[in-house]
Amino acid sequence: MAEPDTNLPGDGGKKGARAWRPVVAVLAAVAIAFCAWSAWQYAQGNDPLAFLSGDALQTVSEPASADGQAAATPQIAMTANTVTADDVAAACAGLSFDGSDVSVAADDVKAVLTANGVWVEQATADDAPAMVDATARRAAALAKWAAEQNVDLSDVTWISEDANGAVRLVVRYGCDGAPTSGDTSALLSAAEGYAISGDAYAQLGDAPAFAQQGGEAPTLPDDSAIAVVQKKTVDGEALTKAKTTYRVVDQNGKNVSSKSDSADGSVPGASSQQGATVTVSITVDGSSAGAGSSSATLVLPAGATVYDALASCGVSFNAKATGYGMYVSSIAGLAEKEHGGMSGWMYSVNGSVANIACSSYVLSGGESIYWWYANVEY
């Protein structure tokens, strides 16, 4: 009797079908999942088959709007532009006003920027009429340039000085609406604020067409006032022989504030009431050590101190912070202990020696301040 054939074709097919059932089930599940995902992608406006094309990573065209026109491409917000001090100096080298060249070499200006404003300091030997006119036009032209930079700068302050650093004119324009034409009188009347020194104003003639100062007093970047000597100096001319340079150090000699080459007449740390001023006179006397004596009249913001007056008169000095306030260690290059172990600078107000630090003595107006070099050994 023959052996049964265990390899019948019908039986083998049944076994093969049973083996493929799990595979088919998995493929069916994948197909269903893909269809569901594709339907979701279409609902989102995407092409689920984009990966099959070489353009998969390219930008997809914007869908058409309701009127059949292509929708506008969304704009990417760019980082705000920035302006540096070098940019300001370069702009000064190409300034023009009402078609006239009013440029000044980049190396001849010093620029300071804050989040809102621009300050430019320039030394000029022009006579007073030319200096006032050129400064007003340059400041207005720079304000127009600043407005075009789209960096939200609010104003431009231009400080013109003599060769020794004494302020001759300070003028400020808002960047929006700065004048683009006009004579000197019109330009100054359009300024947010300006002030002319007594010496420069006297050189303009007997009847200038504009006042010596107007508007809101311009300030430095730290919001301290730019105190300009308002009266013409006679015996106080020597006070402008040295550029104001002062350095504040702590008890360990560490520099805590430096204002080297600052605009003459700055009043560091002085508080001020808007528009309020005090007028005082100041004398610096180093004659006991052979250094001579000079005097000047100053107009300072309300709240100014004896220390502020010294910083505003145009003479160089060094000072240091102590537990009692600011201590002035040298004036005009004449330092303490150069002529004896107890020699140094002292001050009085209205003839009375003060018993507080010069930075604590607040001026009310009308005072006569006297600094002298004392206790000299011959």
Secondary structure, DSSP 8 states (H G I E B T S, - for coil): -----TT-HHHHHHHHHHHHHHHHHHHHHHHHHHHHHHHHHHHTT--TTGGGSTTTTS-----B-TTSSB--------------HHHHHHHHTT-EETTEE----GGGEEEEE-SSEEEEEEE--S-HHHHHHHHHHHHHHHHHHHHHT-S---EEEEEEE-TTS-EEEEEEEESTT--SS--HHHHHHTSSEEEE-HHHHHTT-SS-SS-SEEES--B-TTS-BB----S--STTGGGGSS----EEE-TTS-EEEE-TT--TTB-TT----TT-EEEEEEEEE-GGGT--EEEEEEEEETT-BHHHHHHHTT--EEEEEETTEEEEEEETTEETTTTSTT-EEEEEETTEE-SS-TTT-B--SS-EEEEEEE----
